[in-house]
Amino acid sequence: MSGHHLAQFNVATLKAPLEAPEITVFREALDEINALAEAQPGFIWRGDGEGFSSATPAADQDPLYLINMSVWESAEHLAAFAYRTEHRDYVRRRGEWFEANVQASFCLWWIPAGPSPAVTRGSPAWRTCTPTVPATTPSTSRLASPLPTS
């Protein structure tokens, strides 16, 4: 095990309010998919509550703008959850519920292993992970930094 964990920050904009009929399949799967993530090998932590919960956006947050953040032991653990569990079916269907990305939709960075991260909307990590990527750039992700060697 490394002295670091991989943090991921993911943003998406719903095509309609969370309560809308066309978002039902996604909305009804949220608790199940979150529980699936938490049960995965390598899962460390996920943001929950105001600003991180679809049901409780931050006061200054557009309710169509969903934010997800989690921490994993490694990139391999995150990839196993995202693309080799039932979560992959929702990734494949994301176009049904979310607007197309015109900038990076997620960011990955290494944090020291230990207690849950202290990431707030004003922290350096938050600013690092809200990149401005021109719409002509095909990237939908950003790795903020390589794995630290120390």
Number of C-alpha atoms within 10 A of each C-alpha: 7 12 14 19 22 22 24 21 22 17 18 19 18 19 17 15 14 20 10 10 10 14 17 12 12 16 16 11 13 13 11 12 17 12 11 15 23 16 12 15 13 19 20 21 17 19 17 14 11 13 22 17 15 19 14 14 18 15 9 7 13 11 18 17 17 21 20 17 18 21 26 26 21 19 17 12 16 22 13 15 22 16 14 11 14 14 18 15 12 17 11 10 11 15 13 15 21 17 14 14 16 15 18 22 21 21 23 23 22 22 19 14 17 10 8 14 15 7 12 11 10 8 10 10 19 14 11 16 22 17 16 10 17 11 11 8 10 12 15 13 17 19 14 14 12 9 16 12 7 6
